[in-house]
C-alpha cells in the first residue's frame, strides 16, 4: 500500500472518530439518555458500523474506496475499546446487570447486524 493511500485512510479514520465524538456528545446532552445507565451511543455506533462494514464487505468488490470507508471511516467510527471500558465502569459502579446485558446485547446485536449486512 502506498504512503499517500495510508495517509488518506488515516484522514478518513479521523473523520470517523469525529463523527463518533459528535454522536456521543449529542447523546450526553439529552436528559432522557443520561438517565439510563446503558451506554446507548456507543452501542448504536458499533451496531451501525458493523452493519455498514458487513454490507460493504459482502456487496462491493475490494478497492481503495472500500479501504477509505471500512478501514478508515468505520475503523475510526466504531470503538471496541470504549465498549470494553464502559463495561468495566458499569461493573465498578455496581451496575452489574447493566454491564452484563450491555456486553451480551452488543455481541448478539452485532452478529445480527453483520448477518443483516450480508443479506441486504
N, CA, C and O atoms as a GROMACS GRO file, in nm:
protein
  480
    1UNK      N    1   0.086  -0.116   0.000
    1UNK     CA    2   0.000   0.000   0.000
    1UNK      C    3   0.091   0.123   0.000
    1UNK      O    4   0.192   0.127   0.070
    2UNK      N    5   0.054   0.222  -0.078
    2UNK     CA    6   0.136   0.341  -0.091
    2UNK      C    7   0.121   0.434   0.030
    2UNK      O    8   0.021   0.429   0.102
    3UNK      N    9   0.220   0.516   0.050
    3UNK     CA   10   0.219   0.610   0.161
    3UNK      C   11   0.103   0.710   0.150
    3UNK      O   12   0.038   0.736   0.250
    4UNK      N   13   0.075   0.768   0.030
    4UNK     CA   14  -0.040   0.859   0.020
    4UNK      C   15  -0.173   0.790   0.054
    4UNK      O   16  -0.260   0.851   0.117
    5UNK      N   17  -0.188   0.665   0.012
    5UNK     CA   18  -0.311   0.592   0.044
    5UNK      C   19  -0.322   0.572   0.196
    5UNK      O   20  -0.430   0.586   0.253
    6UNK      N   21  -0.213   0.540   0.259
    6UNK     CA   22  -0.211   0.524   0.404
    6UNK      C   23  -0.251   0.654   0.473
    6UNK      O   24  -0.328   0.653   0.570
    7UNK      N   25  -0.199   0.766   0.425
    7UNK     CA   26  -0.235   0.896   0.484
    7UNK      C   27  -0.383   0.927   0.465
    7UNK      O   28  -0.448   0.978   0.556
    8UNK      N   29  -0.436   0.896   0.348
    8UNK     CA   30  -0.579   0.922   0.324
    8UNK      C   31  -0.668   0.833   0.410
    8UNK      O   32  -0.773   0.877   0.458
    9UNK      N   33  -0.627   0.709   0.429
    9UNK     CA   34  -0.704   0.620   0.517
    9UNK      C   35  -0.699   0.674   0.660
    9UNK      O   36  -0.800   0.672   0.731
   10UNK      N   37  -0.583   0.721   0.702
   10UNK     CA   38  -0.571   0.783   0.834
   10UNK      C   39  -0.660   0.906   0.848
   10UNK      O   40  -0.721   0.928   0.952
   11UNK      N   41  -0.668   0.985   0.742
   11UNK     CA   42  -0.754   1.104   0.744
   11UNK      C   43  -0.901   1.064   0.758
   11UNK      O   44  -0.974   1.124   0.837
   12UNK      N   45  -0.945   0.963   0.681
   12UNK     CA   46  -1.084   0.921   0.692
   12UNK      C   47  -1.113   0.856   0.827
   12UNK      O   48  -1.225   0.865   0.877
   13UNK      N   49  -1.012   0.792   0.888
   13UNK     CA   50  -1.030   0.738   1.023
   13UNK      C   51  -1.055   0.853   1.121
   13UNK      O   52  -1.137   0.841   1.212
   14UNK      N   53  -0.983   0.963   1.102
   14UNK     CA   54  -1.006   1.081   1.186
   14UNK      C   55  -1.146   1.136   1.169
   14UNK      O   56  -1.208   1.178   1.267
   15UNK      N   57  -1.198   1.135   1.047
   15UNK     CA   58  -1.336   1.180   1.023
   15UNK      C   59  -1.435   1.088   1.095
   15UNK      O   60  -1.533   1.135   1.152
   16UNK      N   61  -1.409   0.958   1.091
   16UNK     CA   62  -1.496   0.862   1.161
   16UNK      C   63  -1.494   0.887   1.311
   16UNK      O   64  -1.599   0.881   1.376
   17UNK      N   65  -1.376   0.914   1.366
   17UNK     CA   66  -1.365   0.943   1.510
   17UNK      C   67  -1.438   1.072   1.545
   17UNK      O   68  -1.502   1.081   1.650
   18UNK      N   69  -1.430   1.171   1.458
   18UNK     CA   70  -1.502   1.297   1.482
   18UNK      C   71  -1.653   1.274   1.478
   18UNK      O   72  -1.726   1.331   1.560
   19UNK      N   73  -1.700   1.192   1.385
   19UNK     CA   74  -1.843   1.160   1.377
   19UNK      C   75  -1.888   1.089   1.504
   19UNK      O   76  -1.995   1.117   1.558
   20UNK      N   77  -1.805   0.996   1.553
   20UNK     CA   78  -1.837   0.925   1.678
   20UNK      C   79  -1.848   1.023   1.795
   20UNK      O   80  -1.943   1.017   1.873
   21UNK      N   81  -1.750   1.112   1.805
   21UNK     CA   82  -1.750   1.210   1.913
   21UNK      C   83  -1.874   1.298   1.908
   21UNK      O   84  -1.935   1.325   2.011
   22UNK      N   85  -1.911   1.342   1.789
   22UNK     CA   86  -2.031   1.426   1.773
   22UNK      C   87  -2.156   1.353   1.821
   22UNK      O   88  -2.238   1.410   1.894
   23UNK      N   89  -2.171   1.228   1.780
   23UNK     CA   90  -2.288   1.149   1.822
   23UNK      C   91  -2.288   1.128   1.973
   23UNK      O   92  -2.391   1.143   2.038
   24UNK      N   93  -2.173   1.095   2.029
   24UNK     CA   94  -2.165   1.073   2.174
   24UNK      C   95  -2.198   1.201   2.251
   24UNK      O   96  -2.266   1.196   2.353
   25UNK      N   97  -2.152   1.314   2.201
   25UNK     CA   98  -2.181   1.442   2.267
   25UNK      C   99  -2.330   1.475   2.257
   25UNK      O  100  -2.387   1.528   2.353
   26UNK      N  101  -2.393   1.445   2.144
   26UNK     CA  102  -2.536   1.469   2.131
   26UNK      C  103  -2.616   1.387   2.231
   26UNK      O  104  -2.712   1.436   2.290
   27UNK      N  105  -2.576   1.262   2.251
   27UNK     CA  106  -2.644   1.177   2.348
   27UNK      C  107  -2.623   1.228   2.491
   27UNK      O  108  -2.713   1.218   2.574
   28UNK      N  109  -2.504   1.283   2.519
   28UNK     CA  110  -2.477   1.336   2.653
   28UNK      C  111  -2.564   1.456   2.687
   28UNK      O  112  -2.590   1.482   2.805
   29UNK      N  113  -2.609   1.530   2.586
   29UNK     CA  114  -2.691   1.649   2.608
   29UNK      C  115  -2.837   1.616   2.634
   29UNK      O  116  -2.915   1.703   2.673
   30UNK      N  117  -2.876   1.492   2.612
   30UNK     CA  118  -3.014   1.451   2.629
   30UNK      C  119  -3.038   1.401   2.770
   30UNK      O  120  -2.973   1.306   2.815
   31UNK      N  121  -3.130   1.464   2.841
   31UNK     CA  122  -3.164   1.419   2.977
   31UNK      C  123  -3.217   1.276   2.976
   31UNK      O  124  -3.189   1.197   3.067
   32UNK      N  125  -3.294   1.243   2.873
   32UNK     CA  126  -3.352   1.109   2.865
   32UNK      C  127  -3.244   1.002   2.863
   32UNK      O  128  -3.250   0.907   2.940
   33UNK      N  129  -3.144   1.018   2.773
   33UNK     CA  130  -3.039   0.917   2.760
   33UNK      C  131  -2.945   0.916   2.879
   33UNK      O  132  -2.888   0.812   2.912
   34UNK      N  133  -2.929   1.030   2.944
   34UNK     CA  134  -2.840   1.038   3.059
   34UNK      C  135  -2.896   0.963   3.179
   34UNK      O  136  -2.820   0.916   3.264
   35UNK      N  137  -3.028   0.951   3.188
   35UNK     CA  138  -3.090   0.880   3.300
   35UNK      C  139  -3.067   0.729   3.291
   35UNK      O  140  -3.070   0.659   3.392
   36UNK      N  141  -3.044   0.681   3.171
   36UNK     CA  142  -3.018   0.538   3.154
   36UNK      C  143  -2.873   0.508   3.192
   36UNK      O  144  -2.785   0.591   3.170
   37UNK      N  145  -2.850   0.394   3.246
   37UNK     CA  146  -2.713   0.351   3.276
   37UNK      C  147  -2.650   0.285   3.153
   37UNK      O  148  -2.528   0.270   3.146
   38UNK      N  149  -2.733   0.247   3.057
   38UNK     CA  150  -2.690   0.176   2.937
   38UNK      C  151  -2.623   0.274   2.840
   38UNK      O  152  -2.682   0.376   2.808
   39UNK      N  153  -2.501   0.245   2.794
   39UNK     CA  154  -2.430   0.335   2.702
   39UNK      C  155  -2.486   0.328   2.559
   39UNK      O  156  -2.427   0.265   2.472
   40UNK      N  157  -2.598   0.393   2.537
   40UNK     CA  158  -2.671   0.383   2.411
   40UNK      C  159  -2.589   0.432   2.293
   40UNK      O  160  -2.590   0.370   2.187
   41UNK      N  161  -2.518   0.542   2.309
   41UNK     CA  162  -2.446   0.598   2.194
   41UNK      C  163  -2.339   0.502   2.142
   41UNK      O  164  -2.331   0.479   2.022
   42UNK      N  165  -2.259   0.445   2.230
   42UNK     CA  166  -2.156   0.351   2.187
   42UNK      C  167  -2.220   0.227   2.125
   42UNK      O  168  -2.173   0.174   2.025
   43UNK      N  169  -2.328   0.181   2.186
   43UNK     CA  170  -2.399   0.064   2.135
   43UNK      C  171  -2.445   0.090   1.991
   43UNK      O  172  -2.420   0.008   1.902
   44UNK      N  173  -2.513   0.202   1.968
   44UNK     CA  174  -2.564   0.233   1.834
   44UNK      C  175  -2.452   0.255   1.733
   44UNK      O  176  -2.460   0.209   1.619
   45UNK      N  177  -2.348   0.324   1.774
   45UNK     CA  178  -2.233   0.348   1.686
   45UNK      C  179  -2.173   0.215   1.641
   45UNK      O  180  -2.146   0.197   1.522
   46UNK      N  181  -2.151   0.124   1.734
   46UNK     CA  182  -2.090  -0.004   1.698
   46UNK      C  183  -2.180  -0.091   1.612
   46UNK      O  184  -2.132  -0.162   1.524
   47UNK      N  185  -2.310  -0.086   1.635
   47UNK     CA  186  -2.403  -0.167   1.556
   47UNK      C  187  -2.415  -0.111   1.414
   47UNK      O  188  -2.410  -0.186   1.317
   48UNK      N  189  -2.429   0.020   1.401
   48UNK     CA  190  -2.436   0.083   1.268
   48UNK      C  191  -2.306   0.059   1.192
   48UNK      O  192  -2.308   0.030   1.072
   49UNK      N  193  -2.193   0.070   1.261
   49UNK     CA  194  -2.064   0.044   1.198
   49UNK      C  195  -2.052  -0.100   1.151
   49UNK      O  196  -2.001  -0.125   1.042
   50UNK      N  197  -2.098  -0.194   1.231
   50UNK     CA  198  -2.092  -0.336   1.195
   50UNK      C  199  -2.180  -0.364   1.073
   50UNK      O  200  -2.138  -0.432   0.980
   51UNK      N  201  -2.301  -0.311   1.074
   51UNK     CA  202  -2.393  -0.329   0.961
   51UNK      C  203  -2.331  -0.272   0.833
   51UNK      O  204  -2.333  -0.338   0.729
   52UNK      N  205  -2.278  -0.152   0.840
   52UNK     CA  206  -2.218  -0.086   0.723
   52UNK      C  207  -2.096  -0.163   0.673
   52UNK      O  208  -2.082  -0.186   0.553
   53UNK      N  209  -2.010  -0.201   0.764
   53UNK     CA  210  -1.890  -0.276   0.726
   53UNK      C  211  -1.926  -0.407   0.658
   53UNK      O  212  -1.868  -0.442   0.555
   54UNK      N  213  -2.021  -0.479   0.714
   54UNK     CA  214  -2.063  -0.607   0.658
   54UNK      C  215  -2.125  -0.587   0.519
   54UNK      O  216  -2.096  -0.663   0.426
   55UNK      N  217  -2.208  -0.486   0.505
   55UNK     CA  218  -2.273  -0.459   0.377
   55UNK      C  219  -2.168  -0.431   0.269
   55UNK      O  220  -2.176  -0.487   0.160
   56UNK      N  221  -2.071  -0.347   0.300
   56UNK     CA  222  -1.967  -0.314   0.203
   56UNK      C  223  -1.883  -0.438   0.171
   56UNK      O  224  -1.851  -0.463   0.055
   57UNK      N  225  -1.848  -0.512   0.272
   57UNK     CA  226  -1.765  -0.632   0.253
   57UNK      C  227  -1.832  -0.732   0.160
   57UNK      O  228  -1.767  -0.788   0.072
   58UNK      N  229  -1.962  -0.755   0.179
   58UNK     CA  230  -2.031  -0.860   0.104
   58UNK      C  231  -2.084  -0.814  -0.032
   58UNK      O  232  -2.112  -0.898  -0.117
   59UNK      N  233  -2.098  -0.685  -0.053
   59UNK     CA  234  -2.166  -0.639  -0.175
   59UNK      C  235  -2.081  -0.556  -0.271
   59UNK      O  236  -2.129  -0.519  -0.378
   60UNK      N  237  -1.958  -0.525  -0.234
   60UNK     CA  238  -1.874  -0.445  -0.322
   60UNK      C  239  -1.740  -0.512  -0.341
   60UNK      O  240  -1.687  -0.575  -0.250
   61UNK      N  241  -1.685  -0.497  -0.459
   61UNK     CA  242  -1.552  -0.551  -0.489
   61UNK      C  243  -1.448  -0.472  -0.409
   61UNK      O  244  -1.462  -0.352  -0.390
   62UNK      N  245  -1.343  -0.540  -0.364
   62UNK     CA  246  -1.238  -0.469  -0.292
   62UNK      C  247  -1.177  -0.358  -0.380
   62UNK      O  248  -1.148  -0.380  -0.497
   63UNK      N  249  -1.159  -0.243  -0.321
   63UNK     CA  250  -1.099  -0.130  -0.393
   63UNK      C  251  -1.040  -0.034  -0.290
   63UNK      O  252  -1.059  -0.051  -0.170
   64UNK      N  253  -0.971   0.067  -0.339
   64UNK     CA  254  -0.914   0.167  -0.248
   64UNK      C  255  -1.024   0.247  -0.180
   64UNK      O  256  -1.006   0.294  -0.067
   65UNK      N  257  -1.140   0.263  -0.248
   65UNK     CA  258  -1.252   0.335  -0.184
   65UNK      C  259  -1.304   0.255  -0.066
   65UNK      O  260  -1.338   0.312   0.038
   66UNK      N  261  -1.312   0.123  -0.081
   66UNK     CA  262  -1.355   0.039   0.031
   66UNK      C  263  -1.262   0.056   0.150
   66UNK      O  264  -1.307   0.060   0.265
   67UNK      N  265  -1.132   0.067   0.123
   67UNK     CA  266  -1.036   0.085   0.233
   67UNK      C  267  -1.060   0.218   0.304
   67UNK      O  268  -1.049   0.225   0.427
   68UNK      N  269  -1.091   0.322   0.228
   68UNK     CA  270  -1.122   0.451   0.291
   68UNK      C  271  -1.241   0.438   0.385
   68UNK      O  272  -1.240   0.488   0.497
   69UNK      N  273  -1.344   0.370   0.337
   69UNK     CA  274  -1.469   0.361   0.413
   69UNK      C  275  -1.454   0.262   0.529
   69UNK      O  276  -1.490   0.294   0.642
   70UNK      N  277  -1.403   0.142   0.500
   70UNK     CA  278  -1.401   0.038   0.603
   70UNK      C  279  -1.288   0.056   0.703
   70UNK      O  280  -1.312   0.077   0.822
   71UNK      N  281  -1.165   0.049   0.656
   71UNK     CA  282  -1.050   0.062   0.746
   71UNK      C  283  -1.043   0.203   0.802
   71UNK      O  284  -1.012   0.223   0.919
   72UNK      N  285  -1.071   0.302   0.716
   72UNK     CA  286  -1.062   0.441   0.758
   72UNK      C  287  -1.181   0.485   0.841
   72UNK      O  288  -1.176   0.482   0.964
   73UNK      N  289  -1.288   0.526   0.774
   73UNK     CA  290  -1.401   0.587   0.844
   73UNK      C  291  -1.464   0.496   0.949
   73UNK      O  292  -1.479   0.535   1.064
   74UNK      N  293  -1.501   0.374   0.909
   74UNK     CA  294  -1.568   0.284   1.004
   74UNK      C  295  -1.472   0.241   1.115
   74UNK      O  296  -1.513   0.226   1.230
   75UNK      N  297  -1.345   0.222   1.081
   75UNK     CA  298  -1.246   0.191   1.184
   75UNK      C  299  -1.234   0.301   1.289
   75UNK      O  300  -1.219   0.272   1.407
   76UNK      N  301  -1.242   0.426   1.245
   76UNK     CA  302  -1.238   0.538   1.339
   76UNK      C  303  -1.370   0.561   1.409
   76UNK      O  304  -1.373   0.609   1.522
   77UNK      N  305  -1.479   0.525   1.342
   77UNK     CA  306  -1.614   0.548   1.395
   77UNK      C  307  -1.648   0.450   1.507
   77UNK      O  308  -1.696   0.491   1.612
   78UNK      N  309  -1.622   0.323   1.483
   78UNK     CA  310  -1.657   0.221   1.584
   78UNK      C  311  -1.550   0.219   1.693
   78UNK      O  312  -1.439   0.268   1.674
   79UNK      N  313  -1.587   0.161   1.807
   79UNK     CA  314  -1.495   0.169   1.919
   79UNK      C  315  -1.508   0.050   2.013
   79UNK      O  316  -1.594   0.048   2.102
   80UNK      N  317  -1.423  -0.047   1.993
   80UNK     CA  318  -1.420  -0.164   2.080
   80UNK      C  319  -1.363  -0.128   2.217
   80UNK      O  320  -1.406  -0.182   2.318
   81UNK      N  321  -1.267  -0.038   2.219
   81UNK     CA  322  -1.204  -0.001   2.347
   81UNK      C  323  -1.302   0.073   2.438
   81UNK      O  324  -1.304   0.048   2.558
   82UNK      N  325  -1.382   0.164   2.382
   82UNK     CA  326  -1.481   0.235   2.464
   82UNK      C  327  -1.586   0.138   2.516
   82UNK      O  328  -1.626   0.146   2.631
   83UNK      N  329  -1.628   0.046   2.430
   83UNK     CA  330  -1.725  -0.057   2.470
   83UNK      C  331  -1.674  -0.133   2.592
   83UNK      O  332  -1.746  -0.149   2.690
   84UNK      N  333  -1.550  -0.181   2.586
   84UNK     CA  334  -1.495  -0.257   2.698
   84UNK      C  335  -1.477  -0.170   2.822
   84UNK      O  336  -1.504  -0.216   2.933
   85UNK      N  337  -1.434  -0.049   2.805
   85UNK     CA  338  -1.416   0.041   2.919
   85UNK      C  339  -1.550   0.071   2.986
   85UNK      O  340  -1.559   0.077   3.109
   86UNK      N  341  -1.656   0.089   2.906
   86UNK     CA  342  -1.788   0.115   2.964
   86UNK      C  343  -1.839  -0.004   3.044
   86UNK      O  344  -1.904   0.014   3.147
   87UNK      N  345  -1.809  -0.124   3.001
   87UNK     CA  346  -1.847  -0.242   3.080
   87UNK      C  347  -1.775  -0.239   3.214
   87UNK      O  348  -1.836  -0.266   3.318
   88UNK      N  349  -1.647  -0.208   3.214
   88UNK     CA  350  -1.570  -0.201   3.339
   88UNK      C  351  -1.625  -0.091   3.429
   88UNK      O  352  -1.637  -0.111   3.550
   89UNK      N  353  -1.657   0.024   3.372
   89UNK     CA  354  -1.714   0.135   3.451
   89UNK      C  355  -1.846   0.093   3.513
   89UNK      O  356  -1.870   0.119   3.632
   90UNK      N  357  -1.933   0.028   3.435
   90UNK     CA  358  -2.061  -0.018   3.489
   90UNK      C  359  -2.039  -0.118   3.602
   90UNK      O  360  -2.106  -0.110   3.705
   91UNK      N  361  -1.947  -0.210   3.584
   91UNK     CA  362  -1.918  -0.310   3.687
   91UNK      C  363  -1.864  -0.243   3.812
   91UNK      O  364  -1.908  -0.273   3.923
   92UNK      N  365  -1.770  -0.153   3.796
   92UNK     CA  366  -1.709  -0.082   3.909
   92UNK      C  367  -1.812   0.002   3.984
   92UNK      O  368  -1.800   0.024   4.104
   93UNK      N  369  -1.914   0.051   3.911
   93UNK     CA  370  -2.021   0.131   3.971
   93UNK      C  371  -2.134   0.045   4.027
   93UNK      O  372  -2.240   0.096   4.063
   94UNK      N  373  -2.110  -0.085   4.034
   94UNK     CA  374  -2.206  -0.182   4.088
   94UNK      C  375  -2.334  -0.193   4.004
   94UNK      O  376  -2.439  -0.230   4.056
   95UNK      N  377  -2.325  -0.162   3.875
   95UNK     CA  378  -2.436  -0.182   3.781
   95UNK      C  379  -2.409  -0.311   3.704
   95UNK      O  380  -2.393  -0.312   3.582
   96UNK      N  381  -2.403  -0.420   3.780
   96UNK     CA  382  -2.363  -0.549   3.725
   96UNK      C  383  -2.455  -0.597   3.614
   96UNK      O  384  -2.409  -0.637   3.508
   97UNK      N  385  -2.585  -0.592   3.638
   97UNK     CA  386  -2.682  -0.641   3.538
   97UNK      C  387  -2.674  -0.558   3.410
   97UNK      O  388  -2.684  -0.612   3.300
   98UNK      N  389  -2.658  -0.428   3.425
   98UNK     CA  390  -2.649  -0.342   3.307
   98UNK      C  391  -2.522  -0.373   3.229
   98UNK      O  392  -2.527  -0.380   3.106
   99UNK      N  393  -2.411  -0.390   3.296
   99UNK     CA  394  -2.286  -0.423   3.228
   99UNK      C  395  -2.293  -0.554   3.154
   99UNK      O  396  -2.249  -0.565   3.039
  100UNK      N  397  -2.350  -0.655   3.219
  100UNK     CA  398  -2.363  -0.786   3.155
  100UNK      C  399  -2.459  -0.778   3.037
  100UNK      O  400  -2.431  -0.832   2.930
  101UNK      N  401  -2.573  -0.711   3.056
  101UNK     CA  402  -2.670  -0.701   2.947
  101UNK      C  403  -2.614  -0.618   2.831
  101UNK      O  404  -2.641  -0.649   2.715
  102UNK      N  405  -2.536  -0.515   2.862
  102UNK     CA  406  -2.472  -0.434   2.757
  102UNK      C  407  -2.376  -0.518   2.676
  102UNK      O  408  -2.376  -0.511   2.553
  103UNK      N  409  -2.294  -0.597   2.742
  103UNK     CA  410  -2.200  -0.683   2.671
  103UNK      C  411  -2.270  -0.785   2.583
  103UNK      O  412  -2.236  -0.803   2.466
  104UNK      N  413  -2.368  -0.852   2.639
  104UNK     CA  414  -2.442  -0.953   2.564
  104UNK      C  415  -2.518  -0.889   2.448
  104UNK      O  416  -2.514  -0.938   2.336
  105UNK      N  417  -2.587  -0.778   2.476
  105UNK     CA  418  -2.666  -0.710   2.371
  105UNK      C  419  -2.576  -0.664   2.257
  105UNK      O  420  -2.614  -0.674   2.140
  106UNK      N  421  -2.458  -0.613   2.290
  106UNK     CA  422  -2.368  -0.565   2.186
  106UNK      C  423  -2.320  -0.680   2.097
  106UNK      O  424  -2.321  -0.666   1.975
  107UNK      N  425  -2.281  -0.790   2.156
  107UNK     CA  426  -2.232  -0.902   2.075
  107UNK      C  427  -2.345  -0.966   1.994
  107UNK      O  428  -2.327  -0.994   1.876
  108UNK      N  429  -2.459  -0.990   2.056
  108UNK     CA  430  -2.570  -1.054   1.984
  108UNK      C  431  -2.621  -0.963   1.873
  108UNK      O  432  -2.641  -1.008   1.760
  109UNK      N  433  -2.642  -0.836   1.903
  109UNK     CA  434  -2.691  -0.742   1.802
  109UNK      C  435  -2.585  -0.718   1.695
  109UNK      O  436  -2.618  -0.701   1.578
  110UNK      N  437  -2.459  -0.716   1.735
  110UNK     CA  438  -2.351  -0.700   1.638
  110UNK      C  439  -2.346  -0.814   1.538
  110UNK      O  440  -2.330  -0.791   1.418
  111UNK      N  441  -2.361  -0.935   1.585
  111UNK     CA  442  -2.364  -1.050   1.494
  111UNK      C  443  -2.486  -1.043   1.404
  111UNK      O  444  -2.478  -1.072   1.285
  112UNK      N  445  -2.600  -1.004   1.460
  112UNK     CA  446  -2.722  -0.989   1.380
  112UNK      C  447  -2.704  -0.879   1.274
  112UNK      O  448  -2.750  -0.894   1.161
  113UNK      N  449  -2.638  -0.770   1.310
  113UNK     CA  450  -2.613  -0.661   1.215
  113UNK      C  451  -2.519  -0.707   1.104
  113UNK      O  452  -2.539  -0.671   0.988
  114UNK      N  453  -2.418  -0.786   1.138
  114UNK     CA  454  -2.326  -0.838   1.037
  114UNK      C  455  -2.400  -0.931   0.940
  114UNK      O  456  -2.378  -0.926   0.819
  115UNK      N  457  -2.486  -1.014   0.994
  115UNK     CA  458  -2.566  -1.102   0.907
  115UNK      C  459  -2.661  -1.021   0.820
  115UNK      O  460  -2.678  -1.050   0.702
  116UNK      N  461  -2.724  -0.919   0.878
  116UNK     CA  462  -2.814  -0.833   0.801
  116UNK      C  463  -2.740  -0.764   0.688
  116UNK      O  464  -2.791  -0.755   0.577
  117UNK      N  465  -2.619  -0.716   0.715
  117UNK     CA  466  -2.540  -0.653   0.611
  117UNK      C  467  -2.507  -0.749   0.497
  117UNK      O  468  -2.501  -0.710   0.381
  118UNK      N  469  -2.487  -0.872   0.531
  118UNK     CA  470  -2.458  -0.974   0.431
  118UNK      C  471  -2.582  -1.001   0.346
  118UNK      O  472  -2.572  -1.020   0.224
  119UNK      N  473  -2.700  -1.004   0.409
  119UNK     CA  474  -2.824  -1.042   0.339
  119UNK      C  475  -2.892  -0.926   0.266
  119UNK      O  476  -2.976  -0.949   0.178
  120UNK      N  477  -2.858  -0.801   0.301
  120UNK     CA  478  -2.924  -0.687   0.235
  120UNK      C  479  -2.894  -0.684   0.088
  120UNK      O  480  -2.941  -0.595   0.017
   0.00000   0.00000   0.00000
